[in-house]
Amino acid sequence: MKEGLFARIRSLSFIPCHRMPSRSLVVRGKRLPLCARCSAILTGYSALPLLLLLPLTIPWFAGVLLQVPMLIDGCTQYWKWRESNNVLRVVTGLLSGMGQSVFVAGVSRILLEWLLLRLS
Protein backbone atom coordinates (compact mmCIF):
# COMPACT_ATOMS: atom_id res chain seq x y z
CA MET A 1 0.00 0.00 0.00
CA LYS A 2 2.83 2.42 0.80
CA GLU A 3 4.40 1.85 -2.63
CA GLY A 4 1.13 2.91 -4.22
CA LEU A 5 1.06 6.12 -2.18
CA PHE A 6 4.67 6.99 -3.05
CA ALA A 7 4.02 6.26 -6.72
CA ARG A 8 1.00 8.59 -6.67
CA ILE A 9 3.04 11.34 -5.03
CA ARG A 10 5.94 10.90 -7.46
CA SER A 11 3.65 10.94 -10.51
CA LEU A 12 1.44 13.71 -9.08
CA SER A 13 -1.58 11.61 -10.09
CA PHE A 14 -3.64 13.12 -7.27
CA ILE A 15 -3.64 16.51 -9.07
CA PRO A 16 -6.58 16.95 -11.46
CA CYS A 17 -4.94 17.59 -14.84
CA HIS A 18 -5.74 16.32 -18.32
CA ARG A 19 -2.04 15.31 -18.86
CA MET A 20 -2.24 15.58 -22.64
CA PRO A 21 1.25 14.79 -23.99
CA SER A 22 1.00 17.55 -26.62
CA ARG A 23 0.42 20.09 -23.85
CA SER A 24 3.10 18.82 -21.47
CA LEU A 25 6.60 20.18 -21.19
CA VAL A 26 9.70 18.10 -21.84
CA VAL A 27 12.71 18.75 -19.60
CA ARG A 28 16.01 16.98 -20.33
CA GLY A 29 14.23 14.49 -22.56
CA LYS A 30 11.57 13.58 -19.97
CA ARG A 31 7.96 14.61 -20.24
CA LEU A 32 6.63 16.25 -17.07
CA PRO A 33 3.68 14.42 -15.45
CA LEU A 34 1.44 17.52 -15.64
CA CYS A 35 0.47 19.80 -18.51
CA ALA A 36 2.37 23.05 -19.07
CA ARG A 37 -0.28 25.18 -17.34
CA CYS A 38 -0.55 22.98 -14.23
CA SER A 39 3.24 22.73 -13.97
CA ALA A 40 3.49 26.53 -14.12
CA ILE A 41 0.72 26.99 -11.53
CA LEU A 42 2.61 24.72 -9.11
CA THR A 43 5.79 26.69 -9.80
CA GLY A 44 3.91 29.93 -9.09
CA TYR A 45 2.97 28.59 -5.67
CA SER A 46 6.65 28.87 -4.70
CA ALA A 47 6.03 32.63 -4.32
CA LEU A 48 3.90 32.02 -1.21
CA PRO A 49 6.71 31.64 1.36
CA LEU A 50 8.34 34.83 0.10
CA LEU A 51 5.06 36.72 0.26
CA LEU A 52 4.47 35.53 3.82
CA LEU A 53 7.99 36.31 5.04
CA LEU A 54 8.76 39.61 3.31
CA PRO A 55 7.36 42.86 4.69
CA LEU A 56 6.02 43.52 1.18
CA THR A 57 2.23 43.80 1.19
CA ILE A 58 0.30 43.16 -2.02
CA PRO A 59 -3.49 43.54 -1.79
CA TRP A 60 -5.42 40.28 -1.93
CA PHE A 61 -7.52 41.46 -4.90
CA ALA A 62 -4.34 41.68 -7.01
CA GLY A 63 -4.24 37.90 -6.67
CA VAL A 64 -7.76 37.68 -8.06
CA LEU A 65 -6.83 39.93 -11.00
CA LEU A 66 -3.86 37.70 -11.80
CA GLN A 67 -6.34 34.90 -12.57
CA VAL A 68 -7.87 36.81 -15.48
CA PRO A 69 -5.19 36.04 -18.13
CA MET A 70 -5.47 32.29 -17.51
CA LEU A 71 -9.26 32.44 -17.57
CA ILE A 72 -9.20 34.28 -20.89
CA ASP A 73 -6.65 31.87 -22.36
CA GLY A 74 -8.47 28.77 -21.11
CA CYS A 75 -11.99 29.91 -22.00
CA THR A 76 -11.15 31.16 -25.49
CA GLN A 77 -9.41 27.87 -26.20
CA TYR A 78 -12.27 25.83 -24.73
CA TRP A 79 -14.79 27.75 -26.86
CA LYS A 80 -12.57 26.99 -29.88
CA TRP A 81 -12.10 30.66 -30.70
CA ARG A 82 -8.37 30.02 -31.01
CA GLU A 83 -5.66 27.51 -30.11
CA SER A 84 -3.32 28.30 -27.24
CA ASN A 85 0.33 27.23 -27.10
CA ASN A 86 2.60 25.99 -24.33
CA VAL A 87 4.45 29.31 -23.95
CA LEU A 88 1.16 31.12 -23.31
CA ARG A 89 0.00 28.32 -21.01
CA VAL A 90 3.20 28.60 -18.95
CA VAL A 91 2.96 32.40 -18.68
CA THR A 92 -0.71 32.41 -17.70
CA GLY A 93 -0.15 29.45 -15.34
CA LEU A 94 2.71 31.26 -13.56
CA LEU A 95 0.57 34.38 -13.19
CA SER A 96 -2.26 32.26 -11.80
CA GLY A 97 -0.08 30.38 -9.32
CA MET A 98 1.56 33.59 -8.14
CA GLY A 99 -1.86 35.23 -7.97
CA GLN A 100 -3.19 32.43 -5.79
CA SER A 101 -0.15 32.90 -3.56
CA VAL A 102 -0.82 36.66 -3.36
CA PHE A 103 -4.46 35.95 -2.47
CA VAL A 104 -3.57 33.46 0.27
CA ALA A 105 -0.88 35.75 1.72
CA GLY A 106 -3.18 38.80 1.61
CA VAL A 107 -6.12 37.04 3.24
CA SER A 108 -3.79 35.46 5.81
CA ARG A 109 -2.47 38.89 6.79
CA ILE A 110 -6.00 40.28 7.10
CA LEU A 111 -7.10 37.36 9.28
CA LEU A 112 -3.97 37.58 11.41
CA GLU A 113 -4.45 41.31 11.95
CA TRP A 114 -8.09 40.73 12.86
CA LEU A 115 -7.15 37.97 15.27
CA LEU A 116 -4.46 40.09 16.92
CA LEU A 117 -6.94 42.96 17.35
CA ARG A 118 -9.48 40.60 18.94
CA LEU A 119 -6.87 39.23 21.34
CA SER A 120 -5.59 42.64 22.47
Stockholm file with secondary structure:
# STOCKHOLM 1.0

chainA/1-120         MKEGLFARIRSLSFIPCHRMPSRSLVVRGKRLPLCARCSAILTGYSALPLLLLLPLTIPWFAGVLLQVPMLIDGCTQYWKWRESNNVLRVVTGLLSGMGQSVFVAGVSRILLEWLLLRLS
#=GR chainA/1-120 SS CHHHHHHHHHHTTTSCCCCCGGGEEEETTEEEEEEHHHHHHHHHTTHHHHHHHSSCCCCHHHHHHTTHHHHHHHHHHHTTSSCCCHHHHHHHHHHHHHHHHHHHHHHHHHHHHHHHHHHC
#=GC SS_cons         CHHHHHHHHHHTTTSCCCCCGGGEEEETTEEEEEEHHHHHHHHHTTHHHHHHHSSCCCCHHHHHHTTHHHHHHHHHHHTTSSCCCHHHHHHHHHHHHHHHHHHHHHHHHHHHHHHHHHHC
//
